[in-house]
Amino acid sequence: VELSSMSMTETELSREALQRATNPQVKALAQRIVTEHQQMQQELQELATQLNVTLPTALSRKGQDRVEDLKDQEAGTAFDRQYLKEIEELNDSIVDYADDLSDDAPNDTVRKAA
């Protein structure tokens, strides 16, 4: 559930970056993240269905706040930097959470997915 929420936040931040980033490399990263996280969400949904778990369908409050903070940035270098900072923080959190989940998973299905 937490991985799904963080993934949704990264996807929304990246969609915003696709619209407002000025650096082509930042836009390319945003596109890659959107594509990868759409696949990730699909895989998480399949796992959730197997485990009879309901995933969130909307951003968490924290995720909404992150997206709103990014939207408040004016387009340009400052926006690009803020986007990269947000993505780095979220990605670190996702990796840490997945590692913890892999170590503490309740079953092999979850452990493999993490």
N, CA, C and O of each residue as an XYZ file, in Angstrom:
456
protein
N       0.838     -1.189      0.000
C       0.000      0.000      0.000
C       0.882      1.252      0.000
O       0.646      2.182     -0.772
N       1.899      1.272      0.868
C       2.788      2.427      0.947
C       3.588      2.593     -0.350
O       3.768      3.712     -0.831
N       4.062      1.486     -0.911
C       4.793      1.571     -2.186
C       3.911      2.149     -3.282
O       4.363      2.963     -4.086
N       2.677      1.735     -3.312
C       1.748      2.242     -4.309
C       1.537      3.739     -4.139
O       1.523      4.484     -5.119
N       1.375      4.171     -2.914
C       1.169      5.591     -2.641
C       2.371      6.421     -3.073
O       2.215      7.470     -3.699
N       3.574      5.949     -2.734
C       4.775      6.690     -3.120
C       4.953      6.696     -4.638
O       5.373      7.698     -5.216
N       4.635      5.584     -5.269
C       4.736      5.495     -6.726
C       3.768      6.463     -7.400
O       4.115      7.116     -8.384
N       2.561      6.549     -6.868
C       1.577      7.485     -7.422
C       2.078      8.924     -7.305
O       1.889      9.731     -8.215
N       2.714      9.236     -6.182
C       3.242     10.587     -5.985
C       4.344     10.877     -6.995
O       4.355     11.945     -7.607
N       5.271      9.939     -7.177
C       6.334     10.138     -8.168
C       5.743     10.332     -9.563
O       6.225     11.160    -10.336
N       4.711      9.577     -9.879
C       4.081      9.697    -11.199
C       3.465     11.080    -11.375
O       3.630     11.699    -12.426
N       2.765     11.564    -10.374
C       2.135     12.888    -10.484
C       3.170     14.003    -10.557
O       3.008     14.951    -11.325
N       4.227     13.894     -9.765
C       5.300     14.885     -9.844
C       5.914     14.879    -11.246
O       6.220     15.931    -11.806
N       6.084     13.704    -11.790
C       6.693     13.581    -13.121
C       5.765     14.091    -14.218
O       6.232     14.664    -15.202
N       4.488     13.896    -14.065
C       3.544     14.462    -15.049
C       3.615     15.989    -15.045
O       3.546     16.631    -16.093
N       3.751     16.547    -13.868
C       3.898     17.999    -13.770
C       5.202     18.440    -14.430
O       5.233     19.451    -15.131
N       6.264     17.695    -14.212
C       7.556     18.020    -14.815
C       7.507     17.902    -16.339
O       8.166     18.670    -17.042
N       6.746     16.965    -16.842
C       6.606     16.848    -18.299
C       6.020     18.126    -18.893
O       6.353     18.511    -20.014
N       5.156     18.767    -18.141
C       4.510     19.990    -18.619
C       5.375     21.233    -18.411
O       5.337     22.159    -19.221
N       6.165     21.256    -17.313
C       6.781     22.530    -16.924
C       8.296     22.546    -16.859
O       8.885     23.622    -16.748
N       8.945     21.399    -16.923
C      10.411     21.391    -16.864
C      10.973     22.071    -18.108
O      10.387     21.998    -19.188
N      12.103     22.724    -17.943
C      12.725     23.408    -19.075
C      13.928     22.648    -19.614
O      14.290     22.823    -20.778
N      14.549     21.818    -18.805
C      15.708     21.058    -19.231
C      15.237     19.773    -19.918
O      14.456     19.018    -19.340
N      15.703     19.516    -21.142
C      15.273     18.302    -21.856
C      15.615     17.008    -21.117
O      14.874     16.030    -21.217
N      16.709     16.988    -20.388
C      17.070     15.788    -19.636
C      16.109     15.563    -18.466
O      15.796     14.423    -18.123
N      15.652     16.638    -17.867
C      14.673     16.519    -16.782
C      13.357     15.991    -17.350
O      12.714     15.134    -16.744
N      12.962     16.501    -18.508
C      11.731     16.002    -19.142
C      11.861     14.524    -19.504
O      10.914     13.754    -19.340
N      13.040     14.130    -19.999
C      13.256     12.726    -20.355
C      13.173     11.839    -19.110
O      12.588     10.757    -19.155
N      13.753     12.296    -18.009
C      13.655     11.549    -16.758
C      12.202     11.430    -16.323
O      11.754     10.354    -15.925
N      11.477     12.522    -16.397
C      10.061     12.518    -16.005
C       9.274     11.510    -16.837
O       8.442     10.778    -16.301
N       9.530     11.467    -18.132
C       8.828     10.520    -19.003
C       9.170      9.082    -18.622
O       8.294      8.219    -18.575
N      10.446      8.834    -18.350
C      10.863      7.491    -17.964
C      10.190      7.069    -16.656
O       9.747      5.929    -16.519
N      10.119      7.988    -15.710
C       9.487      7.672    -14.418
C       8.003      7.387    -14.602
O       7.480      6.439    -14.016
N       7.318      8.191    -15.405
C       5.889      7.944    -15.649
C       5.698      6.545    -16.231
O       4.843      5.788    -15.773
N       6.488      6.213    -17.226
C       6.359      4.909    -17.885
C       6.655      3.771    -16.912
O       5.892      2.809    -16.825
N       7.771      3.883    -16.176
C       8.147      2.822    -15.233
C       7.134      2.665    -14.108
O       6.817      1.548    -13.700
N       6.629      3.783    -13.611
C       5.705      3.696    -12.472
C       4.315      3.250    -12.895
O       3.585      2.689    -12.079
N       3.930      3.479    -14.131
C       2.666      2.916    -14.605
C       2.763      1.391    -14.606
O       1.819      0.703    -14.217
N       3.907      0.869    -15.045
C       4.131     -0.580    -15.022
C       4.170     -1.083    -13.585
O       3.587     -2.118    -13.264
N       4.861     -0.342    -12.726
C       4.953     -0.724    -11.318
C       3.567     -0.774    -10.675
O       3.255     -1.706     -9.933
N       2.746      0.222    -10.961
C       1.393      0.257    -10.395
C       0.577     -0.947    -10.864
O      -0.191     -1.523    -10.092
N       0.745     -1.320    -12.119
C       0.022     -2.478    -12.643
C       0.464     -3.753    -11.909
O      -0.368     -4.581    -11.537
N       1.771     -3.900    -11.706
C       2.281     -5.068    -10.993
C       1.820     -5.074     -9.537
O       1.458     -6.122     -9.003
N       1.834     -3.914     -8.901
C       1.353     -3.837     -7.521
C      -0.131     -4.168     -7.433
O      -0.573     -4.812     -6.482
N      -0.898     -3.730     -8.424
C      -2.328     -4.030     -8.427
C      -2.574     -5.528     -8.568
O      -3.452     -6.083     -7.907
N      -1.798     -6.179     -9.428
C      -1.929     -7.629     -9.580
C      -1.601     -8.340     -8.270
O      -2.307     -9.266     -7.873
N      -0.533     -7.910     -7.599
C      -0.160     -8.498     -6.311
C      -1.237     -8.233     -5.265
O      -1.594     -9.126     -4.496
N      -1.746     -7.023     -5.237
C      -2.792     -6.676     -4.271
C      -4.036     -7.532     -4.484
O      -4.676     -7.962     -3.524
N      -4.368     -7.771     -5.724
C      -5.527     -8.610     -6.032
C      -5.301    -10.024     -5.501
O      -6.201    -10.619     -4.907
N      -4.094    -10.563     -5.717
C      -3.775    -11.908     -5.217
C      -3.881    -11.976     -3.701
O      -4.313    -12.983     -3.141
N      -3.484    -10.895     -3.048
C      -3.459    -10.882     -1.586
C      -4.726    -10.307     -0.955
O      -4.843    -10.214      0.267
N      -5.671     -9.923     -1.814
C      -6.925     -9.344     -1.357
C      -6.686     -8.067     -0.540
O      -7.249     -7.882      0.539
N      -5.832     -7.193     -1.093
C      -5.489     -5.919     -0.469
C      -5.962     -4.802     -1.390
O      -5.836     -4.898     -2.611
N      -6.497     -3.760     -0.807
C      -6.952     -2.611     -1.591
C      -5.871     -1.544     -1.608
O      -5.398     -1.101     -0.562
N      -5.491     -1.142     -2.806
C      -4.494     -0.081     -2.960
C      -5.189      1.273     -3.015
O      -6.361      1.358     -3.383
N      -4.472      2.325     -2.653
C      -5.070      3.668     -2.727
C      -5.368      4.045     -4.174
O      -4.676      3.617     -5.099
N      -6.393      4.842     -4.350
C      -6.756      5.310     -5.690
C      -6.483      6.800     -5.851
O      -6.667      7.358     -6.933
N      -6.049      7.433     -4.787
C      -5.740      8.862     -4.827
C      -4.458      9.102     -4.038
O      -4.033      8.273     -3.233
N      -3.864     10.246     -4.290
C      -2.644     10.606     -3.576
C      -2.909     10.755     -2.081
O      -3.985     11.178     -1.657
N      -1.905     10.399     -1.303
C      -1.981     10.641      0.136
C      -1.916     12.149      0.373
O      -1.592     12.912     -0.536
N      -2.221     12.565      1.576
C      -2.121     13.993      1.913
C      -0.695     14.499      1.682
O      -0.483     15.576      1.126
N       0.273     13.695      2.124
C       1.673     14.068      1.939
C       2.015     14.161      0.447
O       2.722     15.074      0.022
N       1.511     13.219     -0.333
C       1.744     13.245     -1.775
C       1.114     14.473     -2.422
O       1.722     15.114     -3.280
N      -0.109     14.795     -2.005
C      -0.779     15.989     -2.521
C       0.027     17.237     -2.197
O       0.172     18.127     -3.035
N       0.551     17.299     -0.974
C       1.353     18.454     -0.565
C       2.608     18.578     -1.421
O       2.979     19.682     -1.822
N       3.261     17.459     -1.702
C       4.466     17.487     -2.545
C       4.134     18.004     -3.948
O       4.861     18.827     -4.503
N       3.051     17.520     -4.501
C       2.657     17.948     -5.853
C       2.298     19.428     -5.846
O       2.701     20.166     -6.745
N       1.550     19.867     -4.849
C       1.180     21.287     -4.767
C       2.398     22.182     -4.596
O       2.481     23.252     -5.197
N       3.346     21.738     -3.771
C       4.582     22.513     -3.596
C       5.326     22.649     -4.922
O       5.855     23.716     -5.233
N       5.368     21.581     -5.694
C       6.046     21.650     -6.987
C       5.283     22.553     -7.948
O       5.890     23.313     -8.702
N       3.975     22.474     -7.922
C       3.169     23.331     -8.801
C       3.357     24.810     -8.478
O       3.210     25.665     -9.351
N       3.684     25.107     -7.220
C       3.896     26.495     -6.813
C       5.205     27.073     -7.344
O       5.387     28.290     -7.369
N       6.111     26.202     -7.767
C       7.385     26.668     -8.327
C       7.149     27.233     -9.730
O       6.367     26.686    -10.508
N       7.834     28.330    -10.036
C       7.759     28.861    -11.391
C       8.597     27.984    -12.305
O       9.629     27.450    -11.899
N       8.145     27.842    -13.542
C       8.895     27.048    -14.516
C      10.283     27.651    -14.689
O      10.457     28.868    -14.633
N      11.255     26.792    -14.899
C      12.624     27.241    -15.075
C      13.566     26.365    -14.273
O      13.198     25.272    -13.842
N      14.759     26.839    -14.081
C      15.786     26.065    -13.389
C      15.358     25.706    -11.967
O      15.604     24.588    -11.515
N      14.726     26.634    -11.261
C      14.292     26.361     -9.885
C      13.276     25.221     -9.857
O      13.329     24.361     -8.977
N      12.360     25.213    -10.809
C      11.382     24.121    -10.904
C      12.097     22.794    -11.136
O      11.836     21.806    -10.449
N      13.003     22.783    -12.113
C      13.723     21.559    -12.452
C      14.470     21.019    -11.230
O      14.431     19.821    -10.952
N      15.143     21.902    -10.510
C      15.884     21.474     -9.316
C      14.957     20.937     -8.233
O      15.247     19.919     -7.605
N      13.847     21.623     -8.019
C      12.897     21.159     -7.006
C      12.326     19.796     -7.384
O      12.183     18.924     -6.527
N      12.004     19.610     -8.650
C      11.497     18.322     -9.119
C      12.532     17.225     -8.850
O      12.202     16.175     -8.299
N      13.780     17.474     -9.241
C      14.828     16.479     -9.039
C      15.025     16.164     -7.560
O      15.261     15.011     -7.198
N      14.931     17.174     -6.710
C      15.058     16.969     -5.263
C      13.920     16.080     -4.749
O      14.152     15.135     -3.995
N      12.697     16.394     -5.164
C      11.536     15.602     -4.730
C      11.650     14.153     -5.191
O      11.382     13.227     -4.426
N      12.047     13.966     -6.438
C      12.162     12.618     -6.984
C      13.257     11.835     -6.268
O      13.088     10.651     -5.980
N      14.368     12.486     -5.983
C      15.456     11.805     -5.276
C      14.999     11.359     -3.894
O      15.254     10.225     -3.490
N      14.322     12.249     -3.166
C      13.840     11.896     -1.829
C      12.833     10.750     -1.874
O      12.911      9.811     -1.082
N      11.897     10.837     -2.800
C      10.889      9.784     -2.913
C      11.506      8.467     -3.346
O      11.164      7.411     -2.815
N      12.412      8.527     -4.305
C      13.042      7.305     -4.777
C      13.821      6.631     -3.651
O      13.772      5.410     -3.501
N      14.537      7.425     -2.862
C      15.253      6.863     -1.712
C      14.279      6.191     -0.748
O      14.558      5.111     -0.228
N      13.152      6.826     -0.514
C      12.141      6.249      0.384
C      11.575      4.953     -0.182
O      11.373      3.986      0.552
N      11.323      4.933     -1.473
C      10.788      3.725     -2.119
C      11.787      2.579     -1.998
O      11.414      1.460     -1.647
N      13.048      2.856     -2.288
C      14.075      1.817     -2.210
C      14.207      1.304     -0.783
O      14.270      0.094     -0.565
N      14.248      2.207      0.190
C      14.344      1.798      1.592
C      13.143      0.957      2.009
O      13.289     -0.072      2.670
N      11.955      1.408      1.613
C      10.741      0.678      1.987
C      10.721     -0.706      1.341
O      10.366     -1.690      1.990
N      11.102     -0.784      0.063
C      11.122     -2.072     -0.632
C      12.142     -3.017      0.003
O      11.881     -4.212      0.140
N      13.301     -2.484      0.389
C      14.305     -3.315      1.066
C      13.765     -3.848      2.386
O      13.917     -5.031      2.690
N      13.140     -2.983      3.162
C      12.555     -3.411      4.436
C      11.465     -4.450      4.206
O      11.378     -5.447      4.923
N      10.649     -4.207      3.211
C       9.560     -5.137      2.906
C      10.117     -6.491      2.471
O       9.591     -7.539      2.846
N      11.162     -6.458      1.695
C      11.789     -7.697      1.257
C      12.304     -8.500      2.443
O      12.180     -9.725      2.480
N      12.882     -7.800      3.408
C      13.410     -8.472      4.605
C      12.309     -8.971      5.532
O      12.448    -10.027      6.150
N      11.216     -8.219      5.631
C      10.173     -8.514      6.613
C       8.857     -8.980      5.988
O       7.818     -8.956      6.648
N       8.892     -9.398      4.741
C       7.658     -9.769      4.032
C       6.945    -10.924      4.731
O       7.578    -11.848      5.241
N       5.614    -10.850      4.744
C       4.849    -11.910      5.405
C       4.839    -13.223      4.629
O       4.534    -14.275      5.190
N       5.176    -13.165      3.323
C       5.203    -14.394      2.523
C       6.122    -14.217      1.311
O       6.586    -13.113      1.024
N       6.376    -15.320      0.608
C       7.302    -15.293     -0.519
C       6.791    -14.443     -1.677
O       7.593    -13.846     -2.395
N       5.495    -14.373     -1.874
C       4.926    -13.576     -2.963
C       5.272    -12.117     -2.776
O       5.691    -11.456     -3.726
N       5.109    -11.607     -1.588
C       5.429    -10.211     -1.282
C       6.934    -10.006     -1.343
O       7.399     -8.989     -1.857
N       7.688    -10.944     -0.833
C       9.151    -10.831     -0.824
C       9.685    -10.724     -2.260
O      10.564     -9.905     -2.529
N       9.175    -11.526     -3.163
C       9.608    -11.473     -4.564
C       9.220    -10.163     -5.223
O       9.982     -9.617     -6.021
N       8.061     -9.665     -4.902
C       7.588     -8.414     -5.511
C       8.399     -7.217     -5.037
O       8.620     -6.270     -5.792
N       8.840     -7.263     -3.791
C       9.610     -6.149     -3.229
C      10.983     -6.118     -3.869
O      11.798     -5.256     -3.540
